[in-house]
Amino acid sequence: SQQGEEDPQALSIQEGENATMNCSYKTSINNLQWYRQNSGRGLVHLILIRSNEREKHSGRLRVTLDTSKKSSSLLITASRAADTASYFCATRGSGGSYIPTFGRGTSLIVHP
Amino acid sequence: NAGVTQTPKFQVLKTGQSMTLQCAQDMNHNSMYWYRQDPGMGLRLIYYSASEGTTDKGEVPNGYNVSRLNKREFSLRLESAAPSQTSVYFCASSGDSLGEQYFGPGTRLTVT
Protein backbone atom coordinates (compact mmCIF):
# COMPACT_ATOMS: atom_id res chain seq x y z
CA SER A 1 0.00 0.00 0.00
CA GLN A 2 1.15 3.56 -0.69
CA GLN A 3 2.31 5.41 2.40
CA GLY A 4 2.76 8.81 0.80
CA GLU A 5 0.08 10.32 -1.40
CA GLU A 6 0.80 13.43 -3.45
CA ASP A 7 -1.74 16.09 -4.27
CA PRO A 8 -2.58 17.30 -6.84
CA GLN A 9 -2.03 14.47 -9.31
CA ALA A 10 -1.33 17.01 -12.05
CA LEU A 11 -0.38 20.68 -12.06
CA SER A 12 -0.03 23.02 -15.03
CA ILE A 13 1.46 26.50 -14.59
CA GLN A 14 3.26 29.25 -16.51
CA GLU A 15 6.97 29.88 -16.31
CA GLY A 16 7.77 32.21 -13.43
CA GLU A 17 4.88 31.06 -11.25
CA ASN A 18 5.31 29.08 -8.06
CA ALA A 19 4.34 25.42 -7.89
CA THR A 20 3.15 23.77 -4.69
CA MET A 21 2.56 20.07 -4.25
CA ASN A 22 1.58 18.22 -1.12
CA CYS A 23 2.25 14.82 0.35
CA SER A 24 0.27 13.07 3.06
CA TYR A 25 1.34 9.91 4.85
CA LYS A 26 -0.16 7.52 7.35
CA THR A 27 2.37 6.29 9.91
CA SER A 28 5.20 7.86 11.88
CA ILE A 29 8.35 8.57 9.92
CA ASN A 30 12.07 9.03 10.42
CA ASN A 31 12.36 11.31 7.40
CA LEU A 32 10.57 12.32 4.23
CA GLN A 33 12.27 12.80 0.88
CA TRP A 34 11.26 14.44 -2.38
CA TYR A 35 12.37 13.17 -5.78
CA ARG A 36 12.02 14.38 -9.35
CA GLN A 37 11.60 12.16 -12.40
CA ASN A 38 11.97 13.45 -15.90
CA SER A 39 10.09 11.50 -18.54
CA GLY A 40 11.67 8.11 -19.17
CA ARG A 41 14.47 8.62 -16.65
CA GLY A 42 15.36 7.46 -13.16
CA LEU A 43 14.43 9.43 -10.07
CA VAL A 44 16.70 12.15 -8.76
CA HIS A 45 16.82 13.02 -5.08
CA LEU A 46 15.91 16.64 -4.32
CA ILE A 47 15.73 17.12 -0.58
CA LEU A 48 15.43 15.18 2.69
CA ILE A 49 13.67 16.53 5.77
CA ARG A 50 13.91 14.77 9.11
CA SER A 51 10.98 14.28 11.45
CA ASN A 52 12.37 16.85 13.91
CA GLU A 53 12.67 19.53 11.21
CA ARG A 54 9.85 21.81 10.10
CA GLU A 55 11.27 23.52 7.05
CA LYS A 56 14.18 23.13 4.70
CA HIS A 57 15.45 25.07 1.70
CA SER A 58 17.58 24.13 -1.28
CA GLY A 59 17.93 26.71 -4.03
CA ARG A 60 14.42 27.38 -5.39
CA LEU A 61 12.97 24.50 -3.37
CA ARG A 62 11.26 24.86 -0.02
CA VAL A 63 9.97 21.85 1.87
CA THR A 64 7.83 21.91 4.98
CA LEU A 65 6.88 19.06 7.26
CA ASP A 66 3.99 18.94 9.71
CA THR A 67 4.20 15.69 11.65
CA SER A 68 1.00 16.44 13.59
CA LYS A 69 -0.92 16.48 10.30
CA LYS A 70 1.30 13.84 8.71
CA SER A 71 1.87 16.03 5.69
CA SER A 72 4.61 17.75 3.74
CA SER A 73 4.67 20.30 0.97
CA LEU A 74 7.18 21.06 -1.78
CA LEU A 75 7.28 24.60 -3.14
CA ILE A 76 9.19 25.39 -6.32
CA THR A 77 9.58 29.15 -6.72
CA ALA A 78 9.93 30.99 -10.03
CA SER A 79 9.43 27.78 -11.98
CA ARG A 80 11.09 27.14 -15.33
CA ALA A 81 10.16 24.95 -18.27
CA ALA A 82 13.01 22.65 -17.21
CA ASP A 83 11.12 21.93 -13.96
CA THR A 84 8.56 19.97 -15.99
CA ALA A 85 8.68 16.50 -14.44
CA SER A 86 6.93 14.19 -12.00
CA TYR A 87 7.59 14.76 -8.31
CA PHE A 88 7.39 12.03 -5.71
CA CYS A 89 7.53 12.01 -1.95
CA ALA A 90 9.02 9.02 -0.16
CA THR A 91 8.81 8.27 3.52
CA ARG A 92 11.24 6.36 5.68
CA GLY A 93 9.50 4.82 8.63
CA SER A 94 10.56 5.02 12.23
CA GLY A 95 10.68 2.16 14.71
CA GLY A 96 12.89 -0.14 12.69
CA SER A 97 10.89 -0.14 9.46
CA TYR A 98 13.40 0.58 6.74
CA ILE A 99 11.17 0.06 3.77
CA PRO A 100 11.00 3.27 1.74
CA THR A 101 7.50 4.00 0.49
CA PHE A 102 6.72 6.23 -2.49
CA GLY A 103 3.55 8.03 -3.43
CA ARG A 104 2.03 8.05 -6.91
CA GLY A 105 3.51 11.44 -7.77
CA THR A 106 2.48 14.87 -9.01
CA SER A 107 2.95 15.58 -12.71
CA LEU A 108 4.08 19.19 -13.15
CA ILE A 109 3.99 20.94 -16.51
CA VAL A 110 5.58 24.40 -16.75
CA HIS A 111 4.61 26.26 -19.92
CA PRO A 112 7.24 28.61 -21.39
CA ASN B 1 31.89 7.73 -11.00
CA ALA B 2 29.02 6.05 -12.89
CA GLY B 3 26.60 5.95 -9.93
CA VAL B 4 23.99 3.21 -10.41
CA THR B 5 24.04 1.26 -13.65
CA GLN B 6 21.45 -1.18 -14.93
CA THR B 7 21.45 -3.67 -17.77
CA PRO B 8 19.72 -4.19 -20.08
CA LYS B 9 17.89 -0.96 -20.93
CA PHE B 10 15.13 -2.71 -22.85
CA GLN B 11 13.97 -6.32 -22.97
CA VAL B 12 11.10 -8.21 -24.56
CA LEU B 13 10.27 -11.65 -23.18
CA LYS B 14 7.70 -14.28 -24.02
CA THR B 15 5.50 -15.61 -21.24
CA GLY B 16 7.36 -18.29 -19.31
CA GLN B 17 10.86 -17.13 -20.21
CA SER B 18 13.35 -16.20 -17.51
CA MET B 19 15.83 -13.38 -17.25
CA THR B 20 18.05 -11.53 -14.81
CA LEU B 21 18.25 -7.78 -14.47
CA GLN B 22 21.64 -6.57 -13.38
CA CYS B 23 22.39 -3.59 -11.14
CA ALA B 24 25.70 -2.23 -9.90
CA GLN B 25 26.71 0.82 -7.88
CA ASP B 26 30.13 2.34 -7.36
CA MET B 27 29.34 4.59 -4.40
CA ASN B 28 30.19 2.01 -1.69
CA HIS B 29 26.57 2.08 -0.53
CA ASN B 30 25.32 -0.49 1.94
CA SER B 31 21.66 -0.63 0.89
CA MET B 32 20.22 -1.51 -2.50
CA TYR B 33 16.65 -1.74 -3.83
CA TRP B 34 14.56 -2.98 -6.72
CA TYR B 35 11.36 -1.17 -7.70
CA ARG B 36 8.83 -1.48 -10.42
CA GLN B 37 6.96 1.50 -11.83
CA ASP B 38 3.62 1.14 -13.52
CA PRO B 39 1.44 3.95 -14.89
CA GLY B 40 -0.55 5.60 -12.12
CA MET B 41 1.01 3.42 -9.42
CA GLY B 42 4.18 5.26 -8.52
CA LEU B 43 7.10 3.09 -7.43
CA ARG B 44 6.54 -0.16 -5.61
CA LEU B 45 9.34 -1.91 -3.78
CA ILE B 46 10.00 -5.49 -4.90
CA TYR B 47 13.00 -6.45 -2.76
CA TYR B 48 15.69 -4.65 -0.89
CA SER B 49 19.03 -5.40 0.69
CA ALA B 50 19.83 -3.38 3.77
CA SER B 51 23.44 -4.56 3.73
CA GLU B 52 25.65 -7.08 1.99
CA GLY B 53 24.49 -10.59 2.78
CA THR B 54 20.88 -9.69 3.58
CA THR B 55 17.77 -9.43 1.43
CA ASP B 56 14.15 -8.77 2.36
CA LYS B 57 10.81 -8.70 0.61
CA GLY B 58 9.16 -5.44 -0.25
CA GLU B 59 5.58 -4.73 -1.20
CA VAL B 60 5.36 -6.85 -4.39
CA PRO B 61 7.90 -9.73 -4.24
CA ASN B 62 5.84 -12.51 -5.87
CA GLY B 63 7.38 -13.81 -9.09
CA TYR B 64 10.83 -12.37 -8.36
CA ASN B 65 14.05 -13.43 -6.69
CA VAL B 66 17.11 -11.38 -5.84
CA SER B 67 20.78 -11.91 -5.17
CA ARG B 68 23.11 -9.51 -3.40
CA LEU B 69 26.21 -10.81 -5.12
CA ASN B 70 28.59 -8.48 -3.27
CA LYS B 71 28.46 -4.94 -1.95
CA ARG B 72 28.33 -3.48 -5.48
CA GLU B 73 25.85 -5.75 -7.23
CA PHE B 74 22.20 -6.61 -6.70
CA SER B 75 20.40 -8.66 -9.34
CA LEU B 76 16.70 -9.31 -9.90
CA ARG B 77 15.54 -12.56 -11.49
CA LEU B 78 12.24 -13.38 -13.13
CA GLU B 79 12.01 -17.18 -13.22
CA SER B 80 8.88 -17.45 -15.38
CA ALA B 81 7.84 -14.12 -16.82
CA ALA B 82 4.16 -13.17 -16.95
CA PRO B 83 2.45 -10.29 -18.82
CA SER B 84 1.66 -8.73 -15.41
CA GLN B 85 5.41 -8.18 -15.00
CA THR B 86 5.49 -5.78 -17.92
CA SER B 87 6.84 -2.65 -16.27
CA VAL B 88 9.79 -0.33 -15.87
CA TYR B 89 12.25 -1.63 -13.29
CA PHE B 90 14.51 0.65 -11.29
CA CYS B 91 17.44 -0.23 -9.11
CA ALA B 92 18.54 2.18 -6.39
CA SER B 93 21.13 2.39 -3.65
CA SER B 94 21.61 4.40 -0.49
CA GLY B 95 24.43 4.83 1.97
CA ASP B 96 22.33 3.46 4.81
CA SER B 97 18.79 2.23 5.37
CA LEU B 98 17.36 5.70 5.94
CA GLY B 99 19.24 7.91 3.52
CA GLU B 100 18.49 9.34 0.13
CA GLN B 101 18.44 6.90 -2.74
CA TYR B 102 20.31 7.09 -6.01
CA PHE B 103 18.51 5.55 -8.95
CA GLY B 104 19.65 3.82 -12.09
CA PRO B 105 18.23 4.69 -15.52
CA GLY B 106 15.73 1.83 -15.52
CA THR B 107 14.97 -1.29 -17.56
CA ARG B 108 11.85 -1.28 -19.70
CA LEU B 109 10.53 -4.86 -19.76
CA THR B 110 7.70 -6.11 -21.95
CA VAL B 111 6.30 -9.62 -21.52
CA THR B 112 4.13 -10.86 -24.38
Interface residues (C-beta under 8 A of the other chain):
Chain A: S1 Q2 N30 N31 Q33 Y35 G40 R41 G42 L43 V44 H45 L48 F88 A90 R92 Y98 I99 P100 T101 F102 G103 R104 G105
Chain B: V4 S31 Y33 Y35 G40 M41 G42 L43 R44 L45 Y48 A50 G58 E59 F90 A92 S97 L98 G99 E100 Q101 Y102 F103 G104 P105 G106
